[in-house]
Amino acid sequence: NYTPNDLIDDVKKKGVQSSKYCSCRRPSSSSSFRKTILFMATFSRGKLTMVRHISFVVFGASGDLARKKTFPALYRLFDHGTFPPNKRARIVGFARSSFSRDEFHQRVRESIGADADEKTVGKLLDVCDYVKAEEGYGSEQGYKQLNQLLEVAEKCSPHADKSHGHRDEVRSKALRIYYMALPPNQYELVATMLRKYAWPSSDTHTTLLLLEKPYGSSLTTACVLSRKLNSIGLSDQRDVRIVDHYLGKDILRQILALRFSSASLPLATMFHRDVVSHVTLDFKESFGAEGRGGYFDEFGIVRDVMENHLMHLLAFSAMEKPSDMTPKALVDARLDLLRCVRSASTDDVMLGQYVANPSDPNKKGYQEDEAVKDDSKTPTYACCRLFIDNARWRGVPFILQAGKGLDEDRVELTLHFQPLPDPLLPPDEALASSLKLDHGRLVLQDKPDLRLELHTAAKHTGAANVKDLVPTTLVLRFRELYGQQIGENGNEAPPYEESPYEFLFREAMEGDDTWFVGKDEAEEQWRVWEKYLEVEGKKVPLNYVYGSSGPTEVEELVERWINEALSQRKEELIYTSDSIMRNEL
């Protein structure tokens, strides 16, 4: 029986936080009430702020990122009630392309797809507008036109919508989100123009600038961009948030739950140097750089994937327990971990570049792309060894592998366990070799399936010899357990699952900065790779065939890295079989 008006009273009397009433973020049996609350409130820096109108402006609206990811995510948010009703929302595309409003609507419709609900698409297009950057992103005309369009929309939006629980005496703010689906070399220019011509007062508006990764192209360029943003009054997190879609992935939240929940002690103890010999992080893609060769040739696989996506996966899996679950505590825990990561040595990186597959004419070499330089040394594959200099991980190599044009699509984190020092039942060496038994490992996989795997060995059922072992894998498929539960009649629809961009855009609208990268964090990620990037263009990548597992030399290199680490740590292994039995880890 709790009504929106009761919420207003609680806010005014007690100053309660919105998380108390808005924790359900997916449609459920009470979704109509959730929508009512969400329409009238967002969680902004820990305080409940009334939202009068939401404007979401997409810079680079004619580009591939906007077409493939941005507009489909905005449609789903619109369909599931994140945007307020009664035309109290405005979505604006801003780009250099010459689109009429109808042409822009057609482009948005095509990006959403044919399976979308036509009635919802119609409502979405009613609040969609387009502004052309007539003379490029450096011309004031487009920004003035944009600001005028948004001001008109905001003035036409009522301060109090009594049908959704607003009261006239409650002052509400308008929310503007400027999202840049642009190359990073445009960020400084667009941010400067927005501050001059389209950045309203904080008394009447909450304004956020969302910058797509990568944040700069090196530590130097990232620091320069940070100083420029600070100089025009855009401070960290309050006004600027860096978007990396990988922070919207469910795998990272699963890692938090597995490491730090009240029931996670058995798994949590595995994330430690006393148990782990080495850690591998793999980001393998079966497709190449087709369609974005010009962009990719400027950045390469390290800047495109390792410096951001894999560093997030590393941070969540290796960081210490945050002091609490507030956004600041989680961001601080990630930042503290990154500051302990040793800079990548140039000798600890192996590079590769895919060449044509002679058995498949569709798998052309990287340099055959018309947008790529004929003599390009840009790596499409990299394997790197990193170390974390803290008590938990000292001496444990983290081996990162990322590449395009490989033999599979696979993204996963693997903890490889140390051998038990004095096992009671050591396996027969010949048998262990033939079965390829290892010392066990824990795998957290994002692709091709969201799941957890525990690889170990068990006695063969019925065998008299207790040493008669067989490889055994215990698998936990998260979507089967939580996302695909079907009722007795088999007719219940599975719970809705947000895409990464949908999740991040909603978090931005609700004012939660937990899942965004701060400027300090972005700079620290670049710091890890700075030594390598200084000499990247001088290293000639090894060739590998499009569709293979990567350069053939990698396997030998990784084996050497692992053996070196085990040899160095052999004399100082902390745990024994007795200590494990006494649970003294």
C-alpha positions in Angstrom: 0.0 0.0 0.0 3.0 2.3 -0.2 2.2 5.1 -2.6 4.3 7.7 -4.5 3.0 10.4 -2.2 4.2 8.4 0.8 7.6 8.3 -0.8 7.6 12.1 -1.1 6.7 12.4 2.5 9.5 10.1 3.5 12.0 12.0 1.4 11.0 15.3 3.0 10.8 14.0 6.5 13.6 11.4 6.7 15.8 12.1 3.7 15.7 8.4 2.7 17.7 7.1 -0.2 16.0 5.8 -3.4 17.8 2.5 -3.2 15.4 1.6 -0.4 12.4 1.7 -2.8 14.0 1.3 -6.2 16.2 -1.7 -5.8 14.2 -3.8 -8.3 15.6 -2.9 -11.7 13.9 -5.3 -13.9 10.2 -5.6 -14.8 8.4 -7.9 -12.3 4.9 -8.5 -11.0 5.2 -5.1 -9.4 6.7 -3.4 -12.4 3.9 -0.8 -12.7 4.8 0.5 -9.2 8.5 0.4 -10.0 7.9 2.5 -13.1 5.9 5.0 -11.1 8.8 5.5 -8.7 11.4 5.5 -11.4 9.5 8.0 -13.5 9.6 10.5 -10.7 13.1 9.9 -9.2 16.7 9.1 -9.9 19.4 8.3 -7.4 21.8 11.2 -7.8 25.0 11.2 -5.7 23.3 9.5 -2.8 20.2 11.8 -2.7 16.8 11.4 -4.2 16.3 14.0 -6.9 13.0 14.7 -8.6 13.4 14.5 -12.4 11.2 16.7 -14.5 12.6 15.8 -17.9 15.3 13.5 -19.4 17.2 14.5 -22.5 19.7 11.9 -24.0 21.9 13.4 -26.8 23.9 11.1 -29.0 27.0 12.7 -30.6 28.1 10.7 -33.6 24.6 9.6 -34.2 25.3 8.6 -37.8 28.2 6.2 -36.8 28.3 2.4 -36.5 28.4 2.5 -32.7 25.2 4.5 -32.5 23.5 2.3 -35.1 24.6 -1.1 -33.6 24.5 -0.4 -29.9 23.2 3.0 -28.8 19.8 3.2 -30.4 18.8 -0.4 -29.8 19.7 0.1 -26.1 17.7 3.3 -25.9 14.7 1.6 -27.5 14.8 -1.2 -24.9 15.1 1.3 -22.1 12.1 3.2 -23.5 10.2 -0.1 -23.9 10.8 -1.1 -20.3 9.8 2.2 -18.7 13.1 3.8 -17.8 12.3 7.0 -19.6 9.5 9.1 -18.1 6.0 9.1 -19.8 3.9 11.9 -21.3 6.7 13.2 -23.6 8.9 14.1 -20.6 11.9 12.7 -22.5 13.8 13.7 -25.6 16.4 11.7 -27.6 18.5 13.8 -29.9 21.0 12.7 -32.5 23.9 15.1 -33.3 26.2 14.5 -36.2 27.7 16.0 -39.4 25.6 13.9 -41.7 22.8 15.7 -43.6 19.7 13.9 -42.2 16.2 15.3 -42.2 14.1 14.4 -39.1 12.3 11.7 -41.1 15.6 10.3 -42.4 16.9 10.2 -38.9 13.8 8.4 -37.7 14.2 5.8 -40.5 17.8 5.2 -39.4 16.8 4.8 -35.8 14.0 2.4 -36.9 16.4 0.3 -38.9 18.9 0.1 -36.1 16.2 -1.1 -33.7 15.3 -4.0 -35.9 12.2 -5.6 -37.4 11.2 -7.5 -34.3 10.5 -4.3 -32.2 7.0 -3.5 -31.1 5.7 -1.0 -33.6 3.6 0.9 -31.1 6.6 1.5 -28.9 8.8 2.4 -31.8 6.2 5.0 -32.8 6.2 6.5 -29.3 10.0 6.6 -29.3 10.2 8.3 -32.6 7.8 11.0 -31.4 10.4 12.2 -28.9 13.4 11.8 -31.3 15.0 14.8 -33.0 18.1 15.4 -35.0 20.6 18.3 -35.1 23.2 18.6 -37.8 26.7 19.9 -37.0 26.6 22.2 -40.0 30.2 23.2 -40.1 31.6 20.3 -38.0 31.8 19.8 -34.3 33.8 23.0 -33.8 30.9 25.3 -35.0 28.8 27.0 -32.4 25.7 27.0 -34.6 24.8 23.3 -34.0 25.2 23.6 -30.2 23.0 26.7 -30.0 20.4 24.9 -32.0 20.7 21.9 -29.8 20.4 23.9 -26.6 17.3 25.7 -27.9 15.6 22.5 -28.9 16.3 21.0 -25.4 15.1 24.2 -23.6 11.8 24.1 -25.5 11.3 20.5 -24.7 12.1 21.0 -21.0 9.8 24.1 -20.7 6.9 22.1 -22.3 7.4 19.4 -19.6 5.4 20.1 -16.4 7.1 20.5 -13.1 4.6 18.3 -11.4 2.9 15.3 -13.0 0.1 14.5 -10.5 -0.8 11.3 -12.4 2.6 9.9 -11.3 2.8 11.2 -7.8 4.5 14.6 -8.2 3.5 17.5 -6.1 3.6 21.1 -7.1 5.7 22.1 -4.1 8.4 19.7 -5.0 11.0 21.4 -7.2 12.3 19.0 -9.9 15.4 19.1 -12.1 15.8 18.3 -15.7 18.4 15.7 -16.6 20.7 16.1 -19.6 23.0 13.3 -20.7 25.5 14.0 -23.5 26.8 10.7 -24.8 29.8 10.8 -27.2 29.9 7.9 -29.6 32.9 9.7 -31.2 36.7 9.1 -31.6 38.5 10.3 -28.5 40.3 13.1 -30.5 36.9 14.9 -30.6 36.2 14.8 -26.9 38.0 18.0 -25.9 36.4 20.0 -28.7 32.9 18.8 -28.1 33.1 19.2 -24.3 34.4 22.7 -24.7 31.6 23.7 -27.1 28.9 22.1 -24.8 30.2 24.0 -21.8 29.9 27.3 -23.7 26.6 26.8 -25.4 24.6 24.0 -24.0 25.4 23.4 -20.3 22.6 24.8 -18.1 22.9 25.8 -14.4 23.1 23.1 -11.8 20.3 24.8 -10.0 17.8 23.6 -12.6 19.6 20.7 -14.3 21.7 17.7 -13.7 24.1 17.4 -16.7 26.3 14.4 -17.4 29.0 13.9 -20.1 29.5 10.2 -21.1 32.7 9.5 -22.9 33.2 6.2 -24.8 36.4 4.4 -24.2 39.3 4.6 -25.0 39.9 7.7 -22.9 42.8 9.1 -24.9 45.3 6.9 -26.7 48.1 6.8 -24.1 48.9 8.0 -20.6 50.1 11.4 -21.9 47.0 12.0 -24.0 44.7 10.9 -21.2 46.3 13.2 -18.7 46.1 16.1 -21.2 42.4 15.4 -21.7 41.8 15.3 -17.9 43.5 18.6 -17.4 41.5 20.2 -20.2 38.2 18.9 -18.8 39.1 20.2 -15.4 40.1 23.6 -16.8 36.6 24.0 -18.3 34.9 23.0 -15.0 34.1 19.3 -15.7 35.3 17.5 -12.6 35.7 13.7 -12.2 32.6 11.6 -11.8 30.3 14.5 -10.9 30.1 15.7 -14.5 32.1 13.2 -16.5 31.8 9.4 -16.7 33.8 7.1 -19.0 31.8 4.4 -20.6 33.3 0.9 -21.2 30.5 -1.5 -22.1 32.4 -4.3 -20.5 31.6 -2.8 -17.1 28.0 -3.5 -18.0 28.6 -7.2 -18.3 27.0 -9.5 -15.8 30.3 -11.5 -15.4 31.8 -8.7 -13.3 28.9 -8.6 -10.9 29.1 -12.4 -10.7 32.7 -12.1 -9.7 31.7 -9.7 -6.9 29.0 -12.1 -5.7 31.3 -15.1 -5.8 34.2 -13.4 -4.0 32.4 -11.2 -1.4 29.0 -12.6 -0.6 28.3 -14.2 2.8 28.1 -17.7 1.4 31.2 -17.5 -0.8 34.0 -18.5 1.6 35.1 -21.7 -0.3 35.4 -19.8 -3.6 36.8 -16.6 -2.0 39.8 -18.4 -0.5 40.8 -19.5 -4.0 41.6 -15.9 -5.0 45.1 -15.9 -3.4 48.7 -16.6 -4.2 48.7 -19.4 -1.6 46.4 -21.4 -3.8 47.0 -20.1 -7.3 50.1 -20.7 -9.5 49.0 -18.3 -12.3 46.0 -16.6 -13.7 44.9 -16.4 -17.4 42.6 -13.9 -18.9 41.5 -14.6 -22.4 39.6 -12.4 -24.9 39.4 -14.3 -28.2 37.3 -13.2 -31.2 36.8 -15.3 -34.3 36.1 -12.2 -36.5 38.7 -9.8 -37.8 38.8 -6.0 -38.1 36.6 -5.9 -41.1 34.5 -2.8 -41.3 36.6 -0.9 -38.8 40.1 -1.4 -40.2 40.8 2.3 -40.3 40.0 2.8 -36.6 41.6 -0.4 -35.5 44.8 0.3 -37.4 45.2 3.5 -35.3 44.7 1.7 -31.9 45.6 -2.0 -32.2 44.6 -4.8 -29.9 46.3 -3.6 -26.7 44.5 -0.2 -26.8 41.2 -1.7 -28.1 40.9 -4.6 -25.6 43.7 -5.1 -23.2 44.0 -1.6 -21.8 40.4 -1.5 -20.8 38.2 -4.7 -21.0 40.8 -7.1 -19.7 42.0 -4.6 -17.0 38.5 -4.4 -15.7 38.3 -8.2 -15.5 41.7 -8.3 -13.8 40.7 -5.6 -11.3 37.5 -7.3 -10.2 39.1 -10.7 -9.8 42.2 -9.4 -8.0 41.1 -6.4 -5.9 40.8 -6.5 -2.1 37.4 -6.5 -0.5 35.8 -3.0 -0.7 34.9 -1.3 2.6 31.2 -1.4 1.5 29.1 -1.6 -1.6 28.9 2.1 -2.2 30.0 3.4 -5.6 33.0 5.2 -4.1 34.2 2.1 -2.2 34.0 -0.1 -5.3 35.8 2.4 -7.5 38.5 2.9 -4.8 39.1 -0.8 -4.5 39.6 -1.1 -8.3 41.9 1.9 -8.3 44.0 0.6 -5.3 44.5 -2.7 -7.2 45.6 -1.0 -10.4 48.2 1.1 -8.6 49.8 -2.2 -7.5 50.0 -3.6 -11.1 53.6 -3.5 -12.3 54.1 -1.7 -15.7 54.2 -4.2 -18.6 57.7 -4.8 -19.8 58.3 -4.8 -23.5 59.9 -8.2 -23.1 56.7 -9.5 -21.5 54.6 -8.9 -24.6 54.2 -11.1 -27.7 52.4 -9.6 -30.7 50.7 -11.1 -33.8 48.9 -10.1 -36.9 46.6 -12.4 -38.9 47.2 -13.3 -42.5 44.9 -14.8 -45.1 43.6 -18.3 -44.6 44.4 -20.2 -47.8 41.4 -22.5 -47.3 38.8 -19.8 -46.8 38.7 -16.9 -49.3 36.5 -14.9 -46.9 39.2 -14.8 -44.2 41.5 -12.2 -45.8 44.7 -11.0 -44.2 44.6 -7.8 -42.0 46.7 -5.8 -44.5 44.3 -6.7 -47.3 41.7 -4.4 -45.8 41.5 -1.2 -47.9 41.4 0.9 -44.8 44.7 -0.6 -43.4 48.2 0.5 -44.4 50.0 -2.0 -46.6 53.0 -2.2 -44.3 51.0 -1.9 -41.0 52.6 -3.2 -37.9 49.5 -2.9 -35.9 49.0 -6.0 -33.8 45.7 -7.9 -34.0 46.9 -10.3 -31.3 48.8 -9.8 -28.1 49.9 -12.1 -25.2 51.3 -10.4 -22.1 52.5 -11.2 -18.6 51.6 -8.8 -15.7 52.5 -8.9 -12.0 50.7 -7.4 -9.0 53.0 -6.2 -6.3 50.9 -6.7 -3.1 50.6 -9.4 -0.4 47.7 -11.3 -2.0 49.3 -11.7 -5.5 53.0 -11.2 -5.3 54.9 -13.5 -7.6 51.7 -14.8 -9.4 51.9 -14.1 -13.2 48.7 -12.8 -14.8 48.8 -13.9 -18.4 46.5 -11.8 -20.7 45.7 -12.9 -24.2 43.5 -11.0 -26.7 43.1 -11.3 -30.4 41.0 -11.1 -33.5 40.7 -13.6 -36.3 41.2 -16.5 -33.9 39.6 -20.0 -33.9 36.8 -19.2 -31.4 34.9 -16.6 -29.5 35.9 -17.0 -25.9 36.2 -14.6 -22.9 37.1 -16.1 -19.6 39.1 -15.8 -16.4 41.0 -18.9 -15.1 42.6 -19.5 -11.8 45.2 -22.3 -12.2 45.8 -24.0 -8.8 49.2 -25.0 -7.4 49.9 -28.7 -7.0 49.3 -30.0 -3.5 52.7 -30.1 -1.9 52.5 -33.6 -0.4 49.4 -35.5 -1.9 48.3 -38.7 -0.2 47.2 -40.1 -3.5 49.5 -38.9 -6.3 48.2 -40.1 -9.7 50.2 -42.5 -11.8 52.4 -40.2 -14.0 51.8 -42.1 -17.2 48.0 -42.1 -16.6 48.0 -38.4 -15.6 49.9 -37.6 -18.8 47.6 -39.6 -21.1 44.5 -38.0 -19.5 46.0 -34.6 -19.4 45.2 -34.2 -15.7 46.3 -30.8 -14.4 46.4 -29.5 -10.9 42.9 -28.1 -11.2 41.5 -24.8 -12.2 38.5 -22.5 -11.7 37.0 -20.9 -14.8 34.7 -17.9 -14.9 33.4 -17.6 -18.4 31.6 -14.8 -20.2 31.6 -16.2 -23.7 30.4 -18.4 -25.2 28.3 -19.0 -22.1 28.0 -17.2 -18.7 29.1 -19.9 -16.4 31.5 -21.2 -13.7 33.6 -24.3 -14.2 35.6 -26.2 -11.5 38.1 -28.6 -13.2 39.4 -31.3 -11.0 39.8 -35.1 -11.0 37.8 -37.9 -9.4 38.1 -41.7 -9.0 36.7 -43.7 -11.8 33.3 -45.1 -10.6 33.7 -48.8 -9.8 37.5 -48.8 -10.0 39.2 -50.7 -7.3 42.3 -48.6 -7.4 41.7 -45.3 -5.7 44.4 -43.8 -8.0 42.3 -44.6 -11.0 41.5 -40.9 -11.8 39.4 -39.3 -14.5 39.1 -35.6 -15.4 36.0 -34.1 -13.8 34.3 -30.7 -14.5 31.6 -29.2 -12.3 29.7 -26.7 -14.3 27.4 -23.9 -13.0 25.4 -22.2 -15.8 24.1 -19.0 -14.4 21.4 -18.4 -17.0 19.9 -21.9 -16.6 19.8 -21.4 -12.8 18.5 -17.8 -12.6 17.6 -16.6 -16.1 15.7 -19.5 -17.7 13.6 -20.9 -14.9 10.3 -22.3 -16.3 7.2 -22.9 -14.3 5.3 -26.2 -14.0 3.3 -25.5 -17.1 6.4 -24.5 -19.0 4.8 -21.2 -20.2 6.6 -18.6 -18.0 8.7 -16.1 -19.9 12.3 -15.9 -18.7 13.3 -12.7 -16.7 14.4 -9.9 -18.9 18.2 -9.5 -19.3 19.7 -6.1 -20.0 22.4 -5.6 -22.6 25.6 -3.9 -21.3 24.8 -0.6 -22.9 21.2 -0.7 -21.6 22.5 -1.3 -18.1 25.0 1.5 -18.2 22.7 4.1 -19.7 20.1 3.3 -17.1 22.7 3.5 -14.3 23.6 7.0 -15.7 20.0 8.1 -15.7 19.6 6.9 -12.1 22.8 8.7 -11.0 24.9 5.6 -10.0 28.5 6.0 -11.1 29.6 2.5 -9.8 29.9 1.0 -13.2 31.7 3.9 -14.9 35.4 4.6 -15.2 36.8 7.6 -13.5 39.6 9.7 -14.9 42.1 8.5 -12.3 41.2 4.9 -13.0 41.6 5.5 -16.8 45.0 7.1 -16.4 46.2 4.3 -14.1 45.1 1.7 -16.8 47.2 3.6 -19.4 50.1 3.7 -16.9 50.3 -0.1 -16.9 50.8 -0.2 -20.6 52.9 3.0 -21.2 56.4 1.4 -21.5 55.1 -1.1 -24.1 53.2 1.6 -26.1 56.4 3.7 -26.3 58.0 0.9 -28.5 54.9 -0.7 -30.0 55.5 0.5 -33.5 59.1 -0.9 -33.5 58.0 -4.4 -32.7 57.2 -6.6 -35.8 54.2 -8.8 -35.0 54.4 -12.5 -35.7 52.1 -13.9 -38.4 49.2 -16.3 -37.7 46.6 -17.6 -40.0 43.1 -16.1 -39.8 41.0 -18.8 -37.9 43.9 -20.3 -36.0 44.7 -20.2 -32.3 47.2 -17.4 -32.8 51.0 -17.4 -33.3 52.5 -20.8 -32.8 55.3 -19.4 -30.6 52.8 -18.4 -27.9 52.4 -21.8 -26.2 56.1 -22.2 -25.6 56.4 -18.6 -24.2 53.5 -19.1 -21.8 54.8 -22.4 -20.6 58.2 -20.7 -19.9 56.5 -17.9 -18.0 54.6 -20.4 -15.8 57.7 -22.5 -15.1 59.7 -19.4 -14.2 57.1 -18.3 -11.7 56.8 -21.8 -10.1 60.5 -22.1 -9.9 60.9 -18.7 -8.2 58.2 -19.5 -5.7 59.0 -23.1 -5.0 61.1 -22.4 -1.9 58.5 -20.1 -0.4 55.2 -21.8 -0.9 53.2 -21.0 2.2 50.6 -23.6 2.5 50.9 -27.3 3.2 48.4 -30.1 3.0 48.0 -30.0 6.8 47.2 -26.3 6.8 44.5 -26.8 4.2 42.9 -29.6 6.3 43.0 -27.2 9.3 41.4 -24.4 7.1 44.3 -22.0 7.9 44.4 -20.3 4.5 
